[in-house]
């Protein structure tokens, strides 16, 4: 890490190797860590919702 063009901290890269190692573990186990709940809410809105046309809204403030 450089601050004002001066090296303040030096260490091997940790973030990406750890992420890719975790991805490899998940793929090897045919697992996933995806939270599909938000997608389910969107699907429900499209499948269960309906469109209703109403009069235009005009803000007079």
N, C-alpha and C positions, 0 to 999 in steps of 0.2 A: 504494500500500500504506500502510495506516495502522497505527501501533503506538501503543497508549495514546492513541487519539484524535488522534494527530499524524501528518500526512502525511510519510512517510519516502521514498517513491519514487513518481514519476509517469511513466507511459509509456502509449503507445497499446496497446489490447488486441491481443495477438499470438496467443494460443493458438487461439481459435475461428476467426478468419479463416483461419489456416493449415490447420486441420483441414478446413474446408469447401472450401478451394481444392484440397486433396488429394483429397477426395471427388469434386469436379467433374472433376479429371483422370482418376480411375479410371473414373467413369461414362462420360466421353467416349471412353475407350479400351476400354470393356466389360471392364474388369479388376477384380480383387478382391484384397484383402490378407488374406483370412480363412484362418486355419489350421484346416483341417477334421480334422486328425489326432485331436484329442480326441473329436470326434463319431464318428469311425470306430471308436474303441475302445468307445464306448458301444453303437454299433450291433452290433459284433461280440459284445459281452457278451450282448445280447438275442437275437441270431440263433444264436449258437453255444453259449451257456450252457444249463444245465439246472438245475432246482430239485430239491433232494433234502431231504426231511423227515427230521430226525434227532431224537434224544432231547433234551429241554430241558437247557440248561446252567445249573448252579447254582454260583455262586461262594461257597465256604464260608469265605472269609477275613474 
